[in-house]
Amino acid sequence: MTSTGIVLAGGRSSRMGTAKAALEWHGSTLLRRVTGLVGRVVDGPVVVVRAPGQALPALDPEVEVVEDPREGLGPLQGLAAGLAATADRAEAAFVCSTDLPFLHPAFVRRVLRALDDGVDVALPVALGYPQPLAAAYRTALAPEVARLVAAGQLRPAFLLRDHAVARLDDAALLADPVLAALDPDLASVVNVNDPAGYQAARAQPAPEVTVQRYGVLAAQGRRGPRTVRAATLAGAAAAAGLALDRHVVAALNGDQITRDGELPLVAGDTVAFLAADAGG
């Protein structure tokens, strides 16, 4: 099943007092982090839904931005806009809010996998609560979601009531051994709603990742893999005693070649640094 990602960024953030999308996260922003993590898993583009005229922080050039045509109607209106923008390009969409700093690609992958034949929505019921903004939806639901919004039925419950929903409790989610190993506490669904929550989340240590130098870089520094804490590629480079300049590139998990310092990292990642001008 082809998939895409939809990240809702147009909320009013009344409790936070400032736009969550632009909140700093280890030298990057919450929105840049969440879009990057979702983008690792889905086949198609990641689409950010913003309020009309809303300013957004810098994003990966491959991320698309669409405007919610009607402000203030809540997440179902944002879902309608996102599904309408992706329905002709993918069968499924992982939909989340911008305030999930601990989202793990393994969680996204597990939820999308539950959207099998006969299922319209894969809904995590994690840590005791339904998580409609960390869920997977068939993009064919776009007309139905638009109809609900037009009728003033603005709660996700109205959509879930009339469609086939696979509910994934903690046990069902953690039956995935990869997710159980990398996000055993299901922190993927922990959001930040107010300044105190944001500060508490930001104070937590960065994820543990493995870094290693290769080629001529190995001769210039510590050899062999080692574990460091880093939430971005720039953080991992700094921990390895390197700078991401034109002479250095990184391979994330053995395949993605990049020097994007804001590329988000999660627990279990491996970053190999190579000399760009020496072929490693």
N, C-alpha and C positions, 0 to 999 in steps of 0.2 A: 504494500500500500504506500503510495507516494505521500509525503508529508511536508508540511511547512510549519513555521512558527509565527505566532501572533503575540506581541507584547503590548499590553495596555499601559499607556503612559499619561493619559489625559485626566486622571483623577484630580480632585481639588486639593488633596493633601492638607486638609484643614487642621488635623491634629498635629501634623509635622510642622506646619507654619511656613514651609517652603517646598518647592517642587522636589519630589523624591528622585525623579529621574537624574537630576544633576548632583545629587549628594555624592561627596567624595568617597571613594573606596580604594584604599591602598594605591593612591596615585591615579586612579581611573574614576569612573562614575558608576552608580548602580545600574543605569540603563546600558552603558557600554558592557558591563559585566554580564548582565542577564541575556542580552541579545547574543553575545559571543558564546555563551554556554549553550543556549538553545540551538544556535547555528551549527554547533558540532554534530548534532544528531539528525536534524531534518534534511530532507533531500532538496527542497526548494528554498525560496528566500525566507528570511525573517522579516516580518512586517511590523513596524511600530505604529500604533494608533495614537495620535495625539489630539488634544483639543484644538479648535480653530485658532490658528496663529500662535500656538504654544511654541516657545523656544525650547530646543533640545540640545543636549551636549553633543560633542562630536561622536560620530558613530562609524563603524566599519563601512566603507563605501558600498559594500554589497547589501547592506540593510536598506529596506525600502520604508518610506514614511507615507502614511495616508492620514487624512484628517477626518476625525469624527464630525459629521456634518451638523450635529446637534449637541451642544455642550450641556452638561449637568444632568444627563439622564441615567448615569451610572454605567456599570460594566456591561450590561446586556447591549446597550447601544454601541459601546466600543467593540463588543464581540460581533455585532451585526456588520459594522464597518470592516473589521478584519476579515471575516468570512467572505464578504462580498468581494474583497480585493484578492482573495486567494482561491476561490472556488473553482476557477477554470484552470488552475495549475497544480492542484494537489487534492487528494481524497481526504486527508486528515490534517488537522492542525493541533499542535500543542499550544495552549493558550495560557498565559500567565500575566501577572502584574509585574511592575518594574521593581518591586521592593522585596525581592527574594535573593538576598546576597549569598545564601548558602546553597542555592540550587545546584544540583549535580547532574551532569549529563546522563548518568546511569538512571536517575529518577525519571528524566524525560523519556528515555528509551523504554523503561518499564511501563510507563503509562501509555505511550503510543502503542506498544505491543498488545495491550488489552483491548484495543479498538478493533476487534476482529469481526468476522461475519455476524451480522445480526445485531451489532452493538452500535449505537449512535453516539454515546458519550462514555468515556472512561473517566470516572470520578474518584479520585483518592478521598478516602475518609480517614485522614491521617491525624494522629495525635488527638483523636476524639472529635474532629470536626470535618464536615465536608469541605473540599477545597476546589470550588468551581473555577478559581483562577490559578490553578496548577493542574489542569485537566486537559484531556484530548477530546476533540469534537470532529465529527464528520463535516467537511465543508459544505456538503449538500444541505445542511441545516440552514444555510444563509437566508433563504426566503422565509422560513418559519421564524427565525429570530427577528427578522425585519417586521414580520406581521405582529409578533408579540410587542415589540417596541411601539409600533403604530397604535396598538390597542391599549397602550399604557400599562401593560403587564411587564414590569421592568425588573422583576427579580429572577435570578437564574432558576429558582424553583419551578417557575411556570414552564420553562423549557424541559427541565428534567422530568416533570410530571407526565408528559405526553410522549416520551421517547424511551427507547431501550437503553438502560444505563447499567454499565458494569461498575459496581462499587468495590473499591480496593481498600480494604482496611490495612492496618499496620502489618498484620501477618501475611496478607496476600502480597503486599509490596516487598516485604523483606524475604519472601520466598525466593526472590531473585538473588542468587549468591553474590553477584557483583555489587548490587545496591547494598546488600547487607554488609559487605566488607567495607565499602567506601562511604556509606552514609547510614550507619546503623541506628542513629537517633532520628532519622528522617528530618534532619534540619533543612532539607530542601523546601519544606513548606513554611518555614519560620519567616515571617515578614517583619518589617520595621514600620511602626505606625506613628511614633511620636519621637521627640528628641531624646528622651531617656532610652527608649528601645533602640534607637539608632546608635547612640553612644555605647550602649552595652554590647551590641553586635559588633561595632567597629573595634571594640577593645579586645575581642577574641583573637587568638593567634591565627595567623594566616595558615592556609593548608600546607600539609607536608608533601613535598614533591621531590623527585630525584633529579639531580643535575649531573652532567658529565661533560668534560672537555674532550674534543677529538682532534686528531691531526696535530698541526703545529701548536694549537692552543693547549693541548695536553702537555707539551714540552715547556710551556710557559707558566704552568700553575699546577695545582694539586691534581694528581692522576686518580682515575677510578671514580665510580659513582659515589655520590654522597647525598644524604637527605638534608634538605633545607626547608625553611618556611617561606612561601612566596605566594601571593595572590595574583600576580601578573608576571608576564615574561620579563619585564624590566626588573622586577624584584628578584626573580630567579637569576638573571644575569648579574645583578649586583652581588648576590650571595655567592656567585661563582667567581667574583672578582673581575667581571667583564662589563663592557659597555656595548650596547646594541648600536654600533656605528656601521659604516659601509664595509668594514672588514670582517664583521661577525654576523652570522645568521644562526637561527635555531631550528631544530627539528622537534616538533611536539609529538610525542608518542610514536616516533618513528616515521611519520609521514608528512605532516603539515610543515612546510618550510616557510619561515617568516622572520621578520625582525620588528614586528609590531609590539612595542613595549606594553601596550594596554591589553594585549591578548590575555584573557582571564585563565587562571589555573585553578585546578581543584585537586583534592586528595587523590593520590594514585597516579598523577601525571609524571611523565618522564620527559625531561628537556635535554637534548644534546646540542651543545654549542660547537660550531664549526667555523673555520676561517673561510670567509666567502671568496677571497681572492686566491685561495690555494686548493680549493676543491675538497676541503676537509683534511 
